[in-house]
Amino acid sequence: MKPIYIPLLVITFIFSTQASGQASGQAGGQPDDGEILAQRGKGVVTQQAFAARADKIPAAMRRATLRDGNRFRDLINAMLLQAQLAEDARAAGFDQREIIQERMRLAAQAELGQAWLQYYVTSQPAADYEALAREYYQLHQDEMLSEPKIDVSQILISTKDRSDAEAKELAARVRQKLVDNPASFDALVTQYSEDPSASSNHGVFKGVSQGDMVKPFEQAAFALSEGEISRPVKTQYGYHIIRLDAHIPAVKRKFSEVKDQLIAVERERHEARIKKDYVSSLTSLDALMTEAALKEMIRRQFGDDAVDPAVDGAESE
């Protein structure tokens, strides 16, 4: 297993405000210094608290999330803010209010319920995901085709250092040179193209899929026939003169090429079915509520005047 390295820059950013105040600790007393992961003002995030928060991240995503410096920083800062707010609430005695105590119990119950549901789903017997993936592959051959691609070459006349009219006029002149001598395309790339990558790729882009290029370029390029040269195509970068070098038709991908993707999908479907069946088994039970209990809820929420004691069984507004 590879070690997880968190960039030092992130750690520096997180603790850059420590000098502004020392942590007063969380409810239950000041944690040992070795247990503190981060602190800001009165807010403290302990190693144990962070482990609990990290446990909420799906296992398949947890490692990538914690290794991403920006996401790790955002996670720590969000926890610090909540810790600071909670410390201020406790200092003001806000947490002792009866309704707040109930809200905290509700939050704890919801957290427990979600944690249990996650545990229940992942602890059920796994399916043979590879067999399911292979079956899906055999039954959905039309979905196993690769995307059609193209090889293209381009000359870019940029609008960065000239007006749009000037760029358009120059692109038209270069296009006319190509009309007169299509074989001069490669030489004109060297002479005129202002694409920064032209010096290394000579204006050639291989295996272009739909979505790889900006929309006007893509639409023009995919509409060309092999060897055809487009009229100047305007994008935010300037004017492009495009030559279609080759059409690469869609081909059936081997199972080995899509295996990991299909297994991930089958695992997700399997766990979704388990979750749906378990939740349905709970929600299908009858929910019992007496009329007296309902009236008492209405009285507590809206006052005595909202309940009409003279009309037994009548609906209250």
N, C-alpha and C positions, 0 to 999 in steps of 0.2 A: 504493500500500500504506500502510495506516495505521500510525503508529508504535506500538510496544508500551510502554505506561506501567506501571511497577510502582509501586504506592502507596508513598510515602515511609515510611508507618507500618511496612510490611513490612521495608524495609531497616533501619529503626531497630531493629526487634525482632530481626532476625538478628544485628546487630552489637552488641547491648546487652551481650554478655558478653565482648567483645574485651579489655576492660581487665583481665580476670582472668588473661591470659597471652598471650604472643606465639607465633605459629606457628613451628614448627621446620622446616617444609617437608615435602614428600613425598619418597618414595624417588627418588633421582636428583638431589637438591640442592634448595636453596631457590629457588622461582620468583621471577621479577622481580615487583616490586610491581604493575606494570601488568597482569600476568597473573593476579593473585589476584582471584577473585570474592568469596570469603567465607572467613573463618577464625575458629576458636574453639579456644582453648587451643592444642594442637599440631596440630589438624586444619586442613587447607587444602583448599579447593575452587578449582581453577583454572578459567579461562575455557575451556580446552581440555577439561578433565574434564567441565565442565557441558555443553559442546556434545555430548560423547559420550553423556552421560546423556539429554539432550534428544532425541537422534537415535533413542532407543529408543521415544519416544512416537510413536504413529501420526501421520503427517503431517496427517491431517484433524483431529486433536485437539490438535496441538502448540501452535498459536497460542492457542487458548482456555485451555489448561492454563497456559501461561506468563503469560497476562494475568490469571489468577485469583490474587489476592494470597495467599489462604489456601493454595492448592495449590502455588504457587511457594515459599512459606515452608516448607511441609512437605517439599517436595522438597529444598530447600537444607539444612534441618536433618537430614534423613535422610543426606544425603551427608556432612555435617560429622561426624555420629556415626560413620559407617563410617571416615572419615578419621582420627578420633581413636583409634578402636579399632586401626586398622592401625598408626598411629604407636607406640602402646603395645606392640603385638606386635613391631614391628621393634626397638624399644628393648630389649626383653627377649630378642632373638635368636630369638624363636619362629618367625619366617619362614624360618630356616635349617634347621629340622628337615626331614628327607627326606620324611616323609609330608605335611607342610604344603606343601612344594614341589610334590609331586604333586597335592595338592588345588588349588593355585593354577593348575597347568597344566590340570587338569580344568575349572576355572571359566573359564579363558581359551578353552579349546576349545568349551565350551558357548556362551559369548558369541559366539564367531566363527561357530559353526554357526547360531545364531538370527539373527545379523545377516545372514549369507549367505542364509538362507531368506527373510527379509523382503525383501532386495534382489532375489533371484531372482523372487519373486512379482510385485513391483511393476515389474520391468523387462520383463516379458513383454508382448507386444502387447495393447493394450486392446481390448475388444469394443465394438460399437456399443451403448452402454448405453441410449441413448434409444430405439433401435429395439426392444431387448429389453424395455424398460419399457413401450413402447406395445403390444407384443405381449401382455405379461402383462395389461395393462389390458383389452385386448379379450377375453381368454380368461377373465378372473376378474371379471366384472361384479358378481357378488354381493358381492365384497369391496370394491367401490368406493362402497358406500353410506355416507353420513354417519351419525353416531350420531343416534338420535332425541333430541330435546331438548324442554324445556318452559319456559314462562314462568310464574313463580309470584310470589305476594305473600305476605308473612308478617307476623304480629304476634308479637313475642317478649316473653314475661314472664320476666325474668331471675331466677335464683336467687342472683345475686351478693350482693345486699344484703337478701335475705329468705330465710326457711326454705323448704324444698321444699314443705311443706304449704301455706304461705301463697301461694307462687307457683302451685301447682296450683289452689287455691281461686279465686284471681284470674283465672287462665286460663279456668276453667270459667264464671265470671261474664261474661267478655268473649265467650266462645263463645256463651253464651245470648243476648247482645245481637245477635249475628250471626244466630242462628236466627230471632229476632224481626224483624230488619231486615238482610238480607244486603247491601243497598246501602250500609250504614253502614261497610263494611270500611275504606275509605280514611280516613274520619274517625277510626276507632278506631285505625288505625296511628299517626296523629299523636298521639292521646290516650294510648295505652297502650304502644306498642312501645318496647322498651329495647335494640333492636339499634343499636349505634353508627352503622351506616350508614343508618339510617332517615331521618335528617335530610337526607341527600343523595339517596337513591334511593326514599324514601317506601315502603320495604318491598318494592319490586319487583325481582325478579331475572329477567333475560331470558336465553334460550338456555342453560339449565342442562342439562348433560350428566350422565349417571350417573358418580359419582365426584367431582363438584364439591362436593357437600355431605356432611355427616356422615351415616352410614348410616341411622339412624332417620328423619331428615328426608327423605332421598332415597327410601326405601321408601314412606313415606306419600305424598309428593308425586306420584310416578310412578303410584301406584295410584288417584289421584283422576280424576274426570271433569271436563271443562271447566266452570268455574263452581262446582264443588263446594268446600265448605269443610270442612277436616278437624277432627276432635276434637283437643284439645291433645296434642301429640307431645313427649315428653320427650327431651332430649339433655343433654349436659354443660353447655350454656349456659342451660338452663331449659326452659320450655314454649313450643312454637311452635304457632300457629294458622295453617294454610296454606290458601291459595286457589289452585287451579289456573286460570291465566288462559288458557293455550293449549297444545295439543299441537303440536309441530313434527315432523312425520314425517320419517323418513330419506329422503334424496334421493340420486340418483346424482351423484357428484362428477365434475366435468370433469377431463380428463387434465391440464390445466394446474394443477389444484389438488393433484394427487398426483404430478406429474412428478418433482420433486426427491426425494421419498421413495422412489419406485419405482426411480429411477436409482441411488440409494445402495444399495438392496437388491440390484440386479442387479450392481453393481460388487463388492459383498461376496461374492455367490455366485460370480462369475467368479474372483475371487482365491482363494476357498476351493477351487474345483475345481482350479486350477493347483497350489495347495499340496498338496492330497490326491494328485493324480497324481504330482507330483514325489517326495513322501515315499514313496508306494507303490512307485515305481520303485527306490527305495533299499532299502526294507525287504523287498522281494520276493526280493532276492538271498539265496543260501544263506549262513547264518552257520556258519563253520567253527571247530570246537573239538576238539582232540585229547583223548583220554582222559588222556594224560600231563599236558597243560596243566591239565585240570580237577583232577586229583589234586594237582598242585602248588599250585593256588589253595586247595584244601581244607587242605593241609598248612600253608600260610602263614596262613590264617585261623583254623584250629582246632588246629594242632599236629600232630606226627607221629603221635600215637595215633589221630587221626581217619581216617588212611588205613591200610587193611589190605593190606600188600604181598603177602600170601600168596594173596589172592583177586583174580586179575587180571580186570578187567572188572566186579567186583561194585560195587554202589552203596554209597556211604558215607553214613552218617547225618549 
